[in-house]
Amino acid sequence: MRKIIYSVICLFIIVGMISFLFIKPNKKNKDLTKVKVAEVAHSIFYAPQYAAISNGYFKDEGIDITLILTPGADKVTASVLSGDADIGFSGSEACIYVYNSKEKDYLKTFAQLTQKDGSFIVSRKKIKNFTLNDLKGKKIIGGRKLGMPEMTLEWILKENNIDPEKDVEIDTSIQFAAMGGAFIGGDGDFVSLFEPTALEVEKEGYGYVVASLGELGGVVPYTSYSARSSYIENNKDLIKRFTKAIQRGLDFVKESSDLEVAKSIIEFFPDTKLEDLEKIVKRYRSIDAWAENTTFTKESFNHLQDIMINAKAITKKVDYKKIIVNVN
């Protein structure tokens, strides 16, 4: 009888220990700090971010990320300013617009993810040995006026002695999400598209990728993370941990093969084949789209503002220290 009682007690102890092991992680998950991030678009261009999430880098830093798709940098900004999102993920130009509007609790940028424009010029016709002169006299679906893709396009054209107002027709009336559909429907001779849309248009036989705006436009703090000044001030440790997770995502993408990166982000793109994801990762890697680290440089920030001044979005540059917070 004693042996039976002893066996039962041992069984209860073992079951209790197993239960404790399973309960403990759940408690840890409950302790994660929830952070809402408004992202400007859902694109493979942002592979390091998705890799950081799927690989558990944010959870390692005690952060539970919720992504909210908020098309357009203007809408991302509005979401952060209204408190619907804690952090915005969009072009750094958005912070400059808010600062110039005299918003008291304006947005500051604290980490970059991409360092070049992520869109590609897609031609309706196959063009051998494409040059920018092939755009003359043609209609280009360029994206939202004063958005980074459209401003980068204007800057590239002017740098190559092409007047964006006289030599080409840039259509800025079509919303970002509808640009691919409009082109497939027969509108425009060229269109500026992000991935995976550019590859999808190619595969369906509606167009051909002929150039990369990122490769032509140079290094800029293209897509970055920003938050209200007060949020950054009141959550310094959280911002550091968030930035650390993003840096790990950048490191992973840099050190991994195209296939490994594709596998790590496929859960975010269930409608895209793994082999297509791999091709797109390779395409972005070939133009050096992703930043080496999250820290901004004055040179890239000033280049961004040169592009904005060229597009007449701003008349003078904003002090680097007013907008950029380097937390590393």
One Martini backbone bead per residue (centre of mass of N, CA, C, O) as a GRO file, in nm:
protein
  328
    1MET     BB    1   0.059   0.063  -0.021
    2ARG     BB    2   0.297   0.255   0.006
    3LYS     BB    3   0.389   0.224  -0.289
    4ILE     BB    4   0.133   0.344  -0.411
    5ILE     BB    5   0.140   0.621  -0.271
    6TYR     BB    6   0.423   0.697  -0.375
    7SER     BB    7   0.353   0.683  -0.676
    8VAL     BB    8   0.130   0.898  -0.673
    9ILE     BB    9   0.304   1.133  -0.570
   10CYS     BB   10   0.509   1.127  -0.804
   11LEU     BB   11   0.303   1.180  -1.025
   12PHE     BB   12   0.212   1.461  -0.922
   13ILE     BB   13   0.490   1.595  -0.942
   14ILE     BB   14   0.537   1.554  -1.242
   15VAL     BB   15   0.281   1.699  -1.341
   16GLY     BB   16   0.350   1.969  -1.203
   17MET     BB   17   0.615   2.024  -1.355
   18ILE     BB   18   0.496   2.022  -1.640
   19SER     BB   19   0.289   2.248  -1.596
   20PHE     BB   20   0.495   2.467  -1.523
   21LEU     BB   21   0.645   2.467  -1.797
   22PHE     BB   22   0.382   2.554  -1.961
   23ILE     BB   23   0.297   2.810  -1.796
   24LYS     BB   24   0.541   3.001  -1.797
   25PRO     BB   25   0.536   3.104  -2.098
   26ASN     BB   26   0.254   3.228  -2.081
   27LYS     BB   27   0.331   3.444  -1.878
   28LYS     BB   28   0.545   3.575  -2.052
   29ASN     BB   29   0.352   3.662  -2.284
   30LYS     BB   30   0.179   3.852  -2.098
   31ASP     BB   31   0.444   4.048  -2.051
   32LEU     BB   32   0.425   4.168  -2.312
   33THR     BB   33   0.466   4.442  -2.508
   34LYS     BB   34   0.237   4.624  -2.674
   35VAL     BB   35   0.271   4.703  -3.034
   36LYS     BB   36   0.167   4.938  -3.269
   37VAL     BB   37   0.209   4.910  -3.630
   38ALA     BB   38   0.213   5.131  -3.899
   39GLU     BB   39   0.203   5.027  -4.231
   40VAL     BB   40   0.234   5.144  -4.559
   41ALA     BB   41   0.304   4.843  -4.653
   42HIS     BB   42   0.296   4.515  -4.821
   43SER     BB   43   0.635   4.405  -4.848
   44ILE     BB   44   0.935   4.249  -4.933
   45PHE     BB   45   1.102   4.505  -4.874
   46TYR     BB   46   1.040   4.423  -4.547
   47ALA     BB   47   1.190   4.156  -4.458
   48PRO     BB   48   1.337   4.222  -4.183
   49GLN     BB   49   1.077   4.259  -4.023
   50TYR     BB   50   0.948   3.976  -4.067
   51ALA     BB   51   1.190   3.818  -3.958
   52ALA     BB   52   1.182   3.938  -3.670
   53ILE     BB   53   0.910   3.810  -3.608
   54SER     BB   54   0.939   3.502  -3.691
   55ASN     BB   55   1.219   3.473  -3.514
   56GLY     BB   56   1.160   3.630  -3.223
   57TYR     BB   57   1.300   3.913  -3.160
   58PHE     BB   58   1.076   4.067  -3.010
   59LYS     BB   59   1.023   3.861  -2.783
   60ASP     BB   60   1.313   3.876  -2.674
   61GLU     BB   61   1.232   4.197  -2.603
   62GLY     BB   62   0.924   4.202  -2.495
   63ILE     BB   63   0.752   4.205  -2.779
   64ASP     BB   64   0.422   4.271  -2.920
   65ILE     BB   65   0.332   4.265  -3.252
   66THR     BB   66   0.115   4.492  -3.441
   67LEU     BB   67   0.000   4.504  -3.764
   68ILE     BB   68  -0.101   4.797  -3.962
   69LEU     BB   69  -0.253   4.863  -4.248
   70THR     BB   70  -0.147   5.200  -4.391
   71PRO     BB   71  -0.194   5.349  -4.668
   72GLY     BB   72   0.029   5.576  -4.657
   73ALA     BB   73   0.210   5.817  -4.496
   74ASP     BB   74  -0.028   6.000  -4.411
   75LYS     BB   75  -0.183   5.769  -4.259
   76VAL     BB   76   0.034   5.692  -4.062
   77THR     BB   77   0.057   5.964  -3.924
   78ALA     BB   78  -0.239   5.983  -3.829
   79SER     BB   79  -0.229   5.726  -3.652
   80VAL     BB   80  -0.012   5.829  -3.452
   81LEU     BB   81  -0.139   6.105  -3.370
   82SER     BB   82  -0.416   5.958  -3.265
   83GLY     BB   83  -0.322   5.662  -3.127
   84ASP     BB   84  -0.367   5.396  -3.302
   85ALA     BB   85  -0.052   5.416  -3.302
   86ASP     BB   86   0.278   5.399  -3.185
   87ILE     BB   87   0.409   5.319  -3.468
   88GLY     BB   88   0.571   5.422  -3.763
   89PHE     BB   89   0.589   5.292  -4.116
   90SER     BB   90   0.783   5.498  -4.331
   91GLY     BB   91   0.861   5.769  -4.469
   92SER     BB   92   1.065   6.031  -4.355
   93GLU     BB   93   0.899   6.272  -4.475
   94ALA     BB   94   0.665   6.275  -4.268
   95CYS     BB   95   0.821   6.414  -4.033
   96ILE     BB   96   0.871   6.680  -4.183
   97TYR     BB   97   0.579   6.764  -4.226
   98VAL     BB   98   0.504   6.774  -3.924
   99TYR     BB   99   0.716   6.977  -3.832
  100ASN     BB  100   0.621   7.209  -4.038
  101SER     BB  101   0.323   7.220  -3.894
  102LYS     BB  102   0.379   7.268  -3.572
  103GLU     BB  103   0.381   7.024  -3.411
  104LYS     BB  104   0.446   6.968  -3.090
  105ASP     BB  105   0.414   6.636  -3.102
  106TYR     BB  106   0.622   6.527  -3.295
  107LEU     BB  107   0.791   6.336  -3.516
  108LYS     BB  108   1.034   6.072  -3.479
  109THR     BB  109   1.324   5.916  -3.593
  110PHE     BB  110   1.491   5.585  -3.494
  111ALA     BB  111   1.471   5.383  -3.759
  112GLN     BB  112   1.606   5.198  -4.018
  113LEU     BB  113   1.559   4.970  -4.307
  114THR     BB  114   1.572   5.133  -4.569
  115GLN     BB  115   1.803   5.285  -4.843
  116LYS     BB  116   1.591   5.247  -5.081
  117ASP     BB  117   1.408   5.229  -5.335
  118GLY     BB  118   1.142   4.970  -5.398
  119SER     BB  119   1.096   5.042  -5.695
  120PHE     BB  120   0.982   4.960  -6.031
  121ILE     BB  121   1.015   4.980  -6.369
  122VAL     BB  122   0.733   4.923  -6.581
  123SER     BB  123   0.681   4.790  -6.898
  124ARG     BB  124   0.469   4.716  -7.156
  125LYS     BB  125   0.725   4.691  -7.321
  126LYS     BB  126   0.986   4.549  -7.466
  127ILE     BB  127   1.324   4.665  -7.375
  128LYS     BB  128   1.621   4.710  -7.518
  129ASN     BB  129   1.833   4.884  -7.352
  130PHE     BB  130   1.737   5.064  -7.128
  131THR     BB  131   1.644   5.409  -7.088
  132LEU     BB  132   1.524   5.709  -6.974
  133ASN     BB  133   1.456   5.813  -7.266
  134ASP     BB  134   1.208   5.608  -7.297
  135LEU     BB  135   1.007   5.812  -7.131
  136LYS     BB  136   0.966   5.999  -7.346
  137GLY     BB  137   0.631   6.077  -7.410
  138LYS     BB  138   0.524   5.928  -7.156
  139LYS     BB  139   0.326   5.735  -6.934
  140ILE     BB  140   0.337   5.753  -6.569
  141ILE     BB  141   0.278   5.563  -6.292
  142GLY     BB  142   0.389   5.723  -5.978
  143GLY     BB  143   0.198   5.814  -5.758
  144ARG     BB  144   0.192   6.000  -5.497
  145LYS     BB  145   0.208   6.313  -5.433
  146LEU     BB  146   0.496   6.352  -5.237
  147GLY     BB  147   0.594   6.083  -5.250
  148MET     BB  148   0.875   5.902  -5.263
  149PRO     BB  149   0.853   5.763  -5.541
  150GLU     BB  150   0.779   6.024  -5.700
  151MET     BB  151   1.021   6.203  -5.610
  152THR     BB  152   1.243   6.012  -5.708
  153LEU     BB  153   1.164   6.017  -6.003
  154GLU     BB  154   1.206   6.321  -6.048
  155TRP     BB  155   1.504   6.329  -5.968
  156ILE     BB  156   1.610   6.131  -6.180
  157LEU     BB  157   1.521   6.287  -6.427
  158LYS     BB  158   1.678   6.552  -6.372
  159GLU     BB  159   1.962   6.412  -6.352
  160ASN     BB  160   1.886   6.325  -6.677
  161ASN     BB  161   1.757   6.569  -6.838
  162ILE     BB  162   1.444   6.537  -6.740
  163ASP     BB  163   1.133   6.676  -6.763
  164PRO     BB  164   0.856   6.599  -6.559
  165GLU     BB  165   0.656   6.823  -6.707
  166LYS     BB  166   0.741   6.790  -7.032
  167ASP     BB  167   0.865   6.491  -7.114
  168VAL     BB  168   0.643   6.380  -6.915
  169GLU     BB  169   0.373   6.174  -6.773
  170ILE     BB  170   0.262   6.203  -6.437
  171ASP     BB  171   0.057   5.991  -6.253
  172THR     BB  172  -0.104   6.092  -5.922
  173SER     BB  173  -0.418   5.965  -5.896
  174ILE     BB  174  -0.321   5.681  -5.805
  175GLN     BB  175  -0.333   5.451  -5.588
  176PHE     BB  176  -0.110   5.236  -5.474
  177ALA     BB  177  -0.295   4.967  -5.478
  178ALA     BB  178  -0.397   5.045  -5.797
  179MET     BB  179  -0.156   5.051  -6.004
  180GLY     BB  180  -0.144   4.763  -6.119
  181GLY     BB  181  -0.440   4.750  -6.219
  182ALA     BB  182  -0.426   4.992  -6.412
  183PHE     BB  183  -0.207   4.874  -6.595
  184ILE     BB  184  -0.353   4.612  -6.674
  185GLY     BB  185  -0.603   4.790  -6.789
  186GLY     BB  186  -0.413   5.012  -6.985
  187ASP     BB  187  -0.265   5.217  -6.812
  188GLY     BB  188  -0.003   5.327  -6.938
  189ASP     BB  189   0.347   5.270  -7.018
  190PHE     BB  190   0.423   5.309  -6.714
  191VAL     BB  191   0.531   5.174  -6.385
  192SER     BB  192   0.548   5.197  -6.027
  193LEU     BB  193   0.668   4.903  -5.845
  194PHE     BB  194   0.632   4.681  -5.608
  195GLU     BB  195   0.684   4.412  -5.410
  196PRO     BB  196   0.513   4.155  -5.581
  197THR     BB  197   0.379   4.309  -5.826
  198ALA     BB  198   0.596   4.317  -6.048
  199LEU     BB  199   0.618   4.006  -6.086
  200GLU     BB  200   0.319   3.954  -6.148
  201VAL     BB  201   0.309   4.121  -6.407
  202GLU     BB  202   0.522   3.957  -6.553
  203LYS     BB  203   0.392   3.666  -6.533
  204GLU     BB  204   0.119   3.774  -6.686
  205GLY     BB  205   0.228   3.965  -6.938
  206TYR     BB  206   0.202   4.303  -6.881
  207GLY     BB  207   0.525   4.325  -6.822
  208TYR     BB  208   0.854   4.497  -6.765
  209VAL     BB  209   1.141   4.506  -6.600
  210VAL     BB  210   1.388   4.790  -6.642
  211ALA     BB  211   1.409   4.929  -6.343
  212SER     BB  212   1.560   5.091  -6.053
  213LEU     BB  213   1.505   5.343  -5.833
  214GLY     BB  214   1.713   5.271  -5.618
  215GLU     BB  215   1.965   5.259  -5.801
  216LEU     BB  216   1.918   5.561  -5.914
  217GLY     BB  217   1.866   5.731  -5.625
  218GLY     BB  218   2.007   5.622  -5.385
  219VAL     BB  219   2.085   5.704  -5.057
  220VAL     BB  220   1.817   5.667  -4.817
  221PRO     BB  221   1.578   5.708  -4.559
  222TYR     BB  222   1.315   5.554  -4.665
  223THR     BB  223   1.238   5.336  -4.436
  224SER     BB  224   1.080   5.401  -4.114
  225TYR     BB  225   1.077   5.474  -3.765
  226SER     BB  226   0.811   5.631  -3.574
  227ALA     BB  227   0.733   5.885  -3.317
  228ARG     BB  228   0.647   6.046  -3.073
  229SER     BB  229   0.827   6.233  -2.868
  230SER     BB  230   0.689   6.134  -2.602
  231TYR     BB  231   0.713   5.830  -2.652
  232ILE     BB  232   1.021   5.817  -2.663
  233GLU     BB  233   1.074   5.948  -2.385
  234ASN     BB  234   0.877   5.730  -2.221
  235ASN     BB  235   1.026   5.472  -2.411
  236LYS     BB  236   1.339   5.410  -2.427
  237ASP     BB  237   1.368   5.103  -2.383
  238LEU     BB  238   1.171   5.011  -2.601
  239ILE     BB  239   1.314   5.143  -2.841
  240LYS     BB  240   1.575   4.981  -2.807
  241ARG     BB  241   1.445   4.698  -2.838
  242PHE     BB  242   1.320   4.744  -3.112
  243THR     BB  243   1.586   4.813  -3.261
  244LYS     BB  244   1.728   4.545  -3.201
  245ALA     BB  245   1.531   4.366  -3.363
  246ILE     BB  246   1.582   4.502  -3.636
  247GLN     BB  247   1.885   4.447  -3.650
  248ARG     BB  248   1.852   4.140  -3.655
  249GLY     BB  249   1.699   4.138  -3.922
  250LEU     BB  250   1.926   4.261  -4.092
  251ASP     BB  251   2.138   4.045  -4.027
  252PHE     BB  252   1.987   3.800  -4.133
  253VAL     BB  253   1.962   3.891  -4.429
  254LYS     BB  254   2.268   3.926  -4.479
  255GLU     BB  255   2.353   3.615  -4.377
  256SER     BB  256   2.144   3.499  -4.568
  257SER     BB  257   1.978   3.342  -4.788
  258ASP     BB  258   1.726   3.377  -5.003
  259LEU     BB  259   1.574   3.122  -4.905
  260GLU     BB  260   1.581   3.176  -4.600
  261VAL     BB  261   1.426   3.439  -4.614
  262ALA     BB  262   1.174   3.333  -4.754
  263LYS     BB  263   1.095   3.130  -4.528
  264SER     BB  264   1.070   3.353  -4.294
  265ILE     BB  265   0.821   3.523  -4.471
  266ILE     BB  266   0.583   3.343  -4.590
  267GLU     BB  267   0.351   3.399  -4.377
  268PHE     BB  268   0.308   3.700  -4.510
  269PHE     BB  269   0.294   3.536  -4.817
  270PRO     BB  270   0.073   3.297  -4.902
  271ASP     BB  271   0.032   3.385  -5.227
  272THR     BB  272   0.342   3.327  -5.248
  273LYS     BB  273   0.584   3.174  -5.382
  274LEU     BB  274   0.886   3.072  -5.284
  275GLU     BB  275   1.039   3.123  -5.554
  276ASP     BB  276   0.942   3.421  -5.572
  277LEU     BB  277   1.059   3.522  -5.311
  278GLU     BB  278   1.351   3.461  -5.382
  279LYS     BB  279   1.367   3.651  -5.628
  280ILE     BB  280   1.299   3.914  -5.474
  281VAL     BB  281   1.524   3.910  -5.270
  282LYS     BB  282   1.745   3.918  -5.486
  283ARG     BB  283   1.659   4.189  -5.612
  284TYR     BB  284   1.702   4.361  -5.352
  285ARG     BB  285   1.996   4.281  -5.298
  286SER     BB  286   2.116   4.390  -5.575
  287ILE     BB  287   2.042   4.706  -5.466
  288ASP     BB  288   2.083   4.750  -5.163
  289ALA     BB  289   1.809   4.806  -4.984
  290TRP     BB  290   1.936   4.738  -4.710
  291ALA     BB  291   2.041   4.821  -4.421
  292GLU     BB  292   2.302   4.776  -4.207
  293ASN     BB  293   2.162   4.986  -4.012
  294THR     BB  294   1.956   5.199  -3.804
  295THR     BB  295   2.146   5.431  -3.861
  296PHE     BB  296   2.166   5.750  -3.936
  297THR     BB  297   2.266   5.987  -4.174
  298LYS     BB  298   2.321   6.301  -4.283
  299GLU     BB  299   2.358   6.241  -4.582
  300SER     BB  300   2.088   6.086  -4.631
  301PHE     BB  301   1.900   6.306  -4.517
  302ASN     BB  302   1.988   6.527  -4.720
  303HIS     BB  303   1.908   6.371  -4.974
  304LEU     BB  304   1.612   6.359  -4.912
  305GLN     BB  305   1.580   6.677  -4.913
  306ASP     BB  306   1.666   6.718  -5.203
  307ILE     BB  307   1.426   6.565  -5.324
  308MET     BB  308   1.207   6.749  -5.194
  309ILE     BB  309   1.300   7.018  -5.316
  310ASN     BB  310   1.277   6.930  -5.612
  311ALA     BB  311   0.950   6.876  -5.559
  312LYS     BB  312   0.839   7.111  -5.367
  313ALA     BB  313   0.781   7.013  -5.060
  314ILE     BB  314   1.024   7.196  -4.981
  315THR     BB  315   1.246   7.486  -4.907
  316LYS     BB  316   1.395   7.359  -4.650
  317LYS     BB  317   1.599   7.236  -4.421
  318VAL     BB  318   1.615   7.013  -4.160
  319ASP     BB  319   1.737   6.942  -3.872
  320TYR     BB  320   1.861   6.646  -3.788
  321LYS     BB  321   1.813   6.669  -3.465
  322LYS     BB  322   1.496   6.712  -3.483
  323ILE     BB  323   1.428   6.410  -3.614
  324ILE     BB  324   1.674   6.237  -3.519
  325VAL     BB  325   1.708   5.918  -3.339
  326ASN     BB  326   1.987   5.771  -3.188
  327VAL     BB  327   1.991   5.456  -2.994
  328ASN     BB  328   2.284   5.303  -3.011
   0.00000   0.00000   0.00000
